[in-house]
Amino acid sequence: MRMKRVRLLMWKEFLQLRRDRLLLPLLFIMPMLYLIMFGYVVGSDVRNLPTAIVDQDRTETSRSIADAFENSGYFIIEERPLSEDAVQPLMDGNRVQVAVLIPPGLEADLERNEQVAVAIVVDGSDSKTASVASGYAQQILGDLNAKRLEDLGFDPDTATIDARVRVLFNPSLRSVNAMIPGLAALILMLSITAIMGQAVVRERERGTLEQMFVTPITRAEYLVGKIAPYVVVAAIQVTVAMVIGAYWFRVPFNGSVLVVGLGLFLFLFTAIGQGIFVSMVSRTRHQAQQATMFIMIPTMVLSGYIFPIESMPETIQPLTYAIPLRYILVILRSNWMKGAGFEALWPQFAAMAAFSVVVFGLALSRFHKRLSD
């Protein structure tokens, strides 16, 4: 083996890398981006859970309970509804994940040395977060009981506050119940973005794209014919995923097919738009694969599919608003598991409509310009 030949081959590969305007930046940007995301997001504990306090006692003792939750660092008091009836709509709209129900007469019952129960209602649509939140809440009330015993001289007969945890929507805390609804959207985005990006690049590599426009077919007809099959494929994929989730994995479906279908329909156009963007920046199928990975990994990490958004560092949380998957996950989980309707999910539908118009519209306009060049 002659080292001179090896060095020449190595030099040739470096030259090809330098000339690749997409691949070379990705090779340096992707590791740094993934390191930052996984270092800050994956390493974060479950914290800052949006919480509602229903204080029906309004005494010094009830305020101390609310303060203990707020000062713990695990819960953020977002709402203070007057009754338990207001908790369900807040959870349907994903505005709170935990509710602390302080009953009337709590302080008076403790003074009479009677046991008191404080209900902790947890949104079980995210089983991991629900399990951790339940443990945090019980620990906080346990610390309050310990302090109360210390103040009263460690009398073993002293009445304490009993934490009664109630998990809504997923009482068994099965992780598959939270994963399957979001998986339908994730499969849709992965497959459509990847396939759509590869399809146009493949024709450009083979030279059939230029041949296509020698025929009488117009660019508008080409775009419609190119996109329509993927709409059909997406509909089949989503249907299969939902059927398998409901009947094989036995994830209870408490929602509306209309709500889920409309949300996924809007999300589909965003996925197609991303695939078109991938096809525009890529000249080879290898580049298209790298560009798709560059989009997919941040999407999975920052969308809330795996890691709770509330637990991410405050500097990273604003980035999640630019992730379309974030909004469709709320729609799917809230409707599938909680039965939430349009009235609770309209902010997410508005965001999905905006993304579908902007991403799909810009992609089409740029794609049409590229074809015209």
C-alpha positions, 0 to 999 in steps of 0.5 A: 500500500503506497501512502502517496495514493492514500494521501491523494485520495484523502485530499480528494475527499476533503476537496469534495467536502469543501465544495459541498455547501450543505453537507460541510456546515451540517457536519459541524453544526449538527454535533454542536446543536445536538450537544446543546439540546441534549445537554440542557433538555435531556439533563433537566429534571421535571420542574415548573409544572403549571398548577392550579390551587383551589383554595376553599378554606382561605386560612393561614394554613391553606395559604401555607400549603399554596406557598409550599407548592409555589416555593418548591421549584417544582410547581408554578401557580398559574391559576387559582379557580374558585371551584373544582369544576373549573379544573377540568377545562384548564386541563383540557386546554393544557393550561395546567397539569396539576391541581391542588384542592384544599377543602373548606374547614381544613384549618378548623379540622386540624385544630380539632385534631382531625385528619384532613385530606387534600386532593392532588389532581394530576393530568395523566396524559403524560405518564412520566410527568404525572408520576413525578408530579405525584411524588413531588406533591406527596413530598411537599405535604409530607414536609408540611406534616413534619414541620407541624409535628415539630411545632407541636412537640412530636405528639404522635396523636397529632392530626396530619394532612393526607395527600390523596392523589387522583390521576385523570385521563390515564389512571394506570399511568401507562406510558403507551397511552401517552406515546401512541397519540403523539406517535401518529403525528411523528410518523406522519412528519418523519415519513412525509418530510423524508419521502417528499424531500427524496422524491424531487431530488431523485428526479433531479439526479436522474435528469427526469425533472428537466424531461418532465417540463419538455412535455405539455404538463404545467408546473402547477399540474406537476406540483399537484400530481407530486403532492397528491400521492403523499396526501393519500399515503399520509391518510393511510399511515395515520389511519393504520397508526390510530387503529393499531393504537386503539385496538392492539395497544388498547389506548382508549379513544375518548375524542372526536375523529373530526378534531383529530383529522382536522389537526392532522390535515393541517399538520400534513401541509406543514410536513409536505412544506418541510419536505419541499424545503429539503428538496430545494436545499439538497442536490443529492439523496444523501444531502436530503437525508442529512437535511431531514435529520437536521430537522427531525432531531430538534423537532423531537427533542423540543416538541414535548414528545419526549421531554416536558417543555415546562422543564426545559431551561427558560432560554430554550423554551421560546424555541419550542414555539417554532416547532409545529409538532408541539401544537399537534401533540397537544391536539392529539393528546388532549382530544384522544385522551381527555376528549377536549374539543375545539373550544379548548384547543382553538389556540393550537388549531390557530397555530397549526393553520398559521404554520400550514399556510406559511410553511406550505405557501413559502415552500410552494413559492420557492419551489415554483421559482426554482423550477422556473430558473 
